[in-house]
Amino acid sequence: MRMYDLILKKKHGGVLSKEEIDYLIEGYTAGQIPDYQMSAFLMAVCFQGMNEEETLNLTMAMARSGEMLDLSAIHGMKADKHSTGGVGDKTSLILGPLVASLGVPVAKMSGRGLGHTGGTIDKLESFPGFSVAISNDRFIQNVNEMKLSIIGQTANLAPADKRLYALRDVTGTVDQLSLIASSIMSKKLAAGSDVIVLDVKCGSGAFMKTYEDAKRLAETMVKIGNGAKRHTYAVISDMNQPLGNAVGNILEVKEAIAALNGKAPEDLMEATYALAAYMLVGAGRAATVEEAVSLLKEQIQNKQALAKLAEFVKAQGGEEAYVYEPERFAKASILHEVKADRDGYIHAMNTEEIGMTSLILGGGRETKESSIDLTVGIVFEKKIGSKVAPGDTIAVLHANDPEKCRLAERRLLSAISIKEQPIAAPKHILGFVE
Ligand code: URA
């Protein structure tokens, strides 16, 4: 087999066999296929596409390119959730303990924030002492004992994807459906859970800007997951404004704790219940989504999910007292109200720009090595559909540096569009793929 022939085959619209796909992923991972040939192949895929079987084979080859986590020592059906990346998305912090409190094991690998989006690991590290650097054995033991553990993504998870993603980034080949779907799903399949619930976001703060693109991606990923014998579901959700009111690590953890106390913005709970319900249905813990939602609501009311968060934080070295007394968390030194300068209704919030505002305040990373300020961020008092008058507070910036606060205010105001005519608040959940 020669890479040259595979490039030509795809260029002419041919369908690659499993052996051919294995050859190119194994060869590329081993450094035997050079970047220039792989770039040509990726571009041919962008023009000719891949069918379902090719996409599944590509995903499996990438998943097998490194360590496949063996979670068979964990009893029961393990459930995982993955978001395609958003702003203010703290659902993992809420649904992890919620689902675990109902006895369904959640063995999760999460990432750090990069660019304008946040990451669960950074948020969890807001609890003093909390560590995601635990051994695989301890990870498995914790899940068996308390049904929940969250660790960082290991370096050897789908290394082919790591190299391919970096190459796609510089060769204009990121935005191809089969390539995106296989990239995301290879990591999820390698991470070993039996149930995979995907939160595919669409809108100004998301990778997919339109509903149609998000739906096609969701359908492709669900097919891949089911093809790999995992129970896979997708929820398509709106990312034309931040999820909930808080953006920024400690601020989001506090909002998640409030949610587990039954006090959360509606969109955040809607997202959490939709995703967690599929985790329960997929794991066989509930027969229907409706039954699952009523079980989940009960776990909030009886505070079992909150207790599970405390147990989980303690088990990974964190101070559980913060769960019950969130006022203990460190606070930013400057609280600055960003106000409306005219009458009207909030029509649009450029969510990527809002993520960038948090980054300016010091809450996000510009490179993987950057350190972050866990205390800074934004808390919104108004979102799309809200009526505002001059002087009304739209959001409160939490900052530690007056100059950064000034820059952030300017950026935030330019991300928000106020118009005279009323507009309804948008729906958060836009669709499902089962
Ligand atoms: N996220 C990924 O992990 N891969 C992609 O290709 C796009 C988003």
Residues whose N, C-alpha, C, O or C-beta is under 5 A from the ligand:
A	BS01	URA	L179 I180 S183 I184
